[in-house]
């Protein structure tokens, strides 16, 4: 049985498929030639940033699920809400 955090992560990662599609569309004309593609550096950085954000969200969601299982009276809250 998949956790709610994992299900949410799988849904979030679909955003990366959109970036990959854009990357492939930009580089398709040069697919036969080897070498680095400098015109897609922004897409690459954006994908890394988005992946990092989604993994952070997954870890937060997973921690909230774990806390709820360990002790039913504990309620996970977002870090920003505590400030």
C-alpha positions as CSV (number, residue, x, y, z in Angstrom):
1,X,0.0,0.0,0.0
2,X,1.5,3.3,-1.1
3,X,1.5,6.1,1.4
4,X,-0.3,9.4,0.8
5,X,3.1,11.2,0.6
6,X,4.3,8.8,-2.1
7,X,1.0,9.2,-4.1
8,X,1.4,13.0,-3.9
9,X,5.0,12.8,-5.0
10,X,4.1,10.7,-8.0
11,X,1.6,13.3,-9.0
12,X,4.0,16.2,-8.4
13,X,6.7,14.5,-10.6
14,X,4.5,14.9,-13.6
15,X,5.6,18.5,-13.7
16,X,9.1,17.2,-14.5
17,X,7.7,15.3,-17.5
18,X,6.5,18.7,-18.9
19,X,10.0,20.1,-18.6
20,X,11.5,17.0,-20.2
21,X,9.1,17.3,-23.1
22,X,10.2,21.0,-23.5
23,X,13.9,20.0,-23.3
24,X,13.4,17.3,-26.0
25,X,11.5,19.7,-28.2
26,X,14.3,22.2,-28.1
27,X,17.1,19.7,-28.6
28,X,15.4,17.4,-31.2
29,X,17.0,19.2,-34.2
30,X,20.5,18.5,-32.8
31,X,19.9,15.0,-31.5
32,X,22.3,13.4,-34.1
33,X,25.2,15.6,-33.2
34,X,27.2,15.1,-29.9
35,X,28.0,17.9,-27.6
36,X,26.6,20.0,-24.8
37,X,23.4,22.0,-25.4
38,X,23.9,25.4,-24.0
39,X,20.5,26.7,-25.0
40,X,18.7,24.5,-22.5
41,X,20.7,25.4,-19.4
42,X,17.7,27.2,-17.9
43,X,15.5,24.2,-18.4
44,X,18.1,22.0,-16.8
45,X,18.4,24.3,-13.8
46,X,14.6,24.6,-13.5
47,X,14.2,20.8,-13.5
48,X,16.8,20.4,-10.7
49,X,15.1,23.1,-8.7
50,X,11.7,21.6,-9.2
51,X,12.9,18.1,-8.4
52,X,14.5,19.4,-5.2
53,X,11.3,21.2,-4.2
54,X,9.2,18.1,-4.8
55,X,11.5,15.9,-2.8
56,X,11.4,18.4,0.1
57,X,7.7,18.3,0.0
58,X,7.7,14.5,0.0
59,X,10.0,14.4,3.0
60,X,7.7,16.8,4.9
61,X,4.6,14.9,4.0
62,X,6.2,11.6,4.9
63,X,7.3,13.0,8.3
64,X,3.8,14.1,9.0
65,X,2.5,10.7,8.2
66,X,5.1,9.0,10.4
67,X,4.3,11.3,13.3
68,X,0.6,10.6,13.0
69,X,1.3,6.8,13.0
70,X,3.7,7.0,16.0
71,X,1.4,9.1,18.1
72,X,-2.2,9.7,17.0
73,X,-2.5,13.0,19.0
74,X,0.5,14.6,17.2
75,X,-0.4,16.8,14.4
76,X,2.3,17.8,11.9
77,X,2.5,21.4,11.1
78,X,4.5,23.2,8.5
79,X,7.7,24.8,9.7
80,X,6.7,28.3,8.7
81,X,3.5,28.0,10.8
82,X,5.6,27.5,14.0
83,X,7.3,30.9,13.5
